Amino acid sequence: MFFLVTLDDLVTVEPGDLGKSHVDRLIAAIQTRYVDRIIPDVGLVIAFYDFLRMGDAPIFPGNGSVHFNCRFRLVAFRPFKGEILTGRLVRSAPEGLTVSLGFFEDIRIPCTLLREPSEYDDVDKVWFWRYGEHSLYLDLLQNIRFKVEEVQFHKQDGGQHPVALSTSRRLPPMTIIGSINSDGLGLESWWQTE
């Protein structure tokens, strides 16, 4: 679920920050650039971990900034296929469920990957699983255990105007597709013994 990723990058320290610790300024610049962002085909960056190398730091003519060639490691999040995670059910719609881990909210459980037989209640806007004579509802804000089926990365169109991006429906940079169609999966309350 969490792993270290090694990156090489040219990290800039602005002239106004040259009197301060260059290591602290480099860490701050790396955190600003990477933390809480998705790296395509890697995952969500959670934190800076450490430096492996800090190379030469040339000053290019024109702006006075120092540019460090750095190799560093970051802590990233990307679950593996088949991993079991527990999140909070935050949305129920005819197409399926949306789950949040707190720090990551683009988790989808399509209606085709729910327990069978499941039905959507149009009045209450909630899914439920028919278990024998019982209807077990997937109530919002409850803890839900799911299996990771796939992690999808979506290319982001950086060329569009920000207003166009905010008004059009676009895919998030990373989506986790999950399922609850096996024993032990679904709302935690379904599987608790008294």
Beta strands, then each sheet from edge to edge (+ up, - down):
strand 1: 2-13
strand 2: 38-39
strand 3: 43-54
strand 4: 66-77
strand 5: 84-93
strand 6: 96-100
strand 7: 107-110
strand 8: 118-121
strand 9: 126-131
strand 10: 134-137
strand 11: 143-153
strand 12: 174-179
strand 13: 186-187
sheet 1: 1+ 4- 3+ 2-
sheet 2: 13+ 11- 5+ 6- 7+ 12+
sheet 3: 8+ 9- 10+
end
